[in-house]
Amino acid sequence: MSQNTPHPAAKPDMRRQLLATARRLGEQAAQAALDRTEQDDPTFSTRAYEFIVSYVRDHGPVPGEAVTLAARCAGIKPAKDDRAFGAVYAKALRDGAIRVVDSTNRVRGHGSAGGKVYGPV
């Protein structure tokens, strides 16, 4: 590849495909973490969903990391992997119970971009 030729991942069609694949893999990882969590605690999804929706309604707009940490402080904790919360957020978004209102840097991600700020509907 010459210096003037863009990397294949920089091409818009390829970038869309890569992002779609990354999103799908993230969804699968979140679901796998949730499945593992529910083997230990079958009530996790319901408790986490109710907590997330009510917390966002009462405190939003609020970063997702703050909601997750508040849930953990309230005793709603996955046994092994906080990624289990991801599938719960996704369901709440699909259901229209919460919405993404902004983005923010992630505290637990060492300041990296990609954190979501949730608000009530």
C-alpha positions as CSV (number, residue, x, y, z in Angstrom):
1,M,0.0,0.0,0.0
2,S,1.5,3.4,-1.0
3,Q,1.6,6.4,1.3
4,N,-1.2,8.0,-0.7
5,T,-3.6,5.1,-0.5
6,P,-5.9,5.2,2.4
7,H,-6.1,2.2,4.7
8,P,-9.1,0.0,3.9
9,A,-10.6,0.7,7.3
10,A,-10.7,4.4,6.4
11,K,-13.1,3.8,3.5
12,P,-16.7,4.7,4.5
13,D,-18.2,1.3,3.4
14,M,-15.6,-0.7,5.2
15,R,-15.8,1.5,8.3
16,R,-19.6,1.0,8.4
17,Q,-19.1,-2.8,8.2
18,L,-16.4,-2.7,10.9
19,L,-18.6,-0.6,13.2
20,A,-21.6,-3.0,12.7
21,T,-19.4,-6.0,13.5
22,A,-18.1,-4.3,16.6
23,R,-21.6,-3.4,17.8
24,R,-22.8,-6.9,17.2
25,L,-19.9,-8.4,19.1
26,G,-20.5,-6.0,22.0
27,E,-24.1,-7.0,22.1
28,Q,-23.2,-10.7,22.1
29,A,-20.6,-10.1,24.9
30,A,-23.2,-8.2,27.0
31,Q,-25.8,-10.9,26.5
32,A,-23.2,-13.6,27.4
33,A,-22.3,-11.7,30.6
34,L,-26.0,-11.4,31.5
35,D,-26.6,-15.1,30.9
36,R,-23.7,-16.0,33.2
37,T,-25.0,-13.6,35.8
38,E,-28.6,-14.9,35.7
39,Q,-27.3,-18.5,36.3
40,D,-26.2,-17.2,39.7
41,D,-29.0,-14.7,40.2
42,P,-32.2,-15.2,38.1
43,T,-33.6,-11.9,39.4
44,F,-30.7,-9.7,38.3
45,S,-32.3,-8.5,35.0
46,T,-35.6,-7.5,36.6
47,R,-33.9,-5.8,39.5
48,A,-31.3,-4.0,37.4
49,Y,-33.9,-2.9,34.8
50,E,-36.2,-1.4,37.5
51,F,-33.3,0.3,39.2
52,I,-31.9,1.8,36.0
53,V,-35.2,3.2,34.8
54,S,-36.2,4.7,38.2
55,Y,-32.7,6.1,38.8
56,V,-32.6,7.8,35.4
57,R,-36.1,9.1,35.9
58,D,-35.2,10.5,39.3
59,H,-31.6,11.7,38.6
60,G,-31.2,12.1,34.9
61,P,-29.5,13.2,32.8
62,V,-26.9,11.0,34.3
63,P,-23.9,9.0,33.0
64,G,-24.5,5.3,32.7
65,E,-21.4,4.6,34.8
66,A,-22.9,6.5,37.7
67,V,-26.2,4.6,37.4
68,T,-24.3,1.3,37.3
69,L,-22.2,2.2,40.4
70,A,-25.4,3.3,42.2
71,A,-27.0,0.0,41.3
72,R,-24.0,-1.8,42.8
73,C,-24.2,0.3,45.9
74,A,-27.9,-0.7,46.2
75,G,-26.8,-4.4,46.1
76,I,-27.6,-5.1,42.5
77,K,-24.3,-6.7,41.5
78,P,-23.4,-9.2,38.8
79,A,-21.4,-12.0,40.4
80,K,-18.5,-11.7,37.9
81,D,-18.9,-9.1,35.2
82,D,-20.4,-5.6,35.1
83,R,-20.9,-6.0,31.3
84,A,-24.1,-7.8,32.3
85,F,-25.6,-4.4,32.8
86,G,-25.1,-3.6,29.1
87,A,-27.9,-5.9,28.0
88,V,-30.2,-4.4,30.6
89,Y,-29.5,-0.8,29.3
90,A,-30.1,-2.1,25.7
91,K,-33.5,-3.5,26.7
92,A,-34.5,-0.3,28.5
93,L,-33.5,1.7,25.4
94,R,-35.4,-0.6,23.1
95,D,-38.5,-0.4,25.4
96,G,-38.3,3.4,25.3
97,A,-38.0,3.5,29.1
98,I,-34.8,5.6,28.9
99,R,-33.0,7.5,26.2
100,V,-29.4,8.5,25.4
101,V,-29.2,12.3,25.7
102,D,-25.4,12.9,25.4
103,S,-22.0,11.2,25.5
104,T,-19.2,11.6,28.0
105,N,-15.8,10.3,28.8
106,R,-15.7,7.1,30.8
107,V,-14.3,7.2,34.3
108,R,-13.8,3.4,34.5
109,G,-12.4,3.5,30.9
110,H,-9.5,5.8,32.0
111,G,-11.0,8.9,30.4
112,S,-11.7,7.3,27.0
113,A,-14.7,8.4,24.9
114,G,-17.8,6.4,24.6
115,G,-19.7,6.8,27.8
116,K,-23.4,7.5,27.5
117,V,-25.5,9.9,29.4
118,Y,-29.1,8.7,29.9
119,G,-32.2,10.8,30.4
120,P,-35.8,10.0,31.1
121,V,-38.3,9.7,28.3
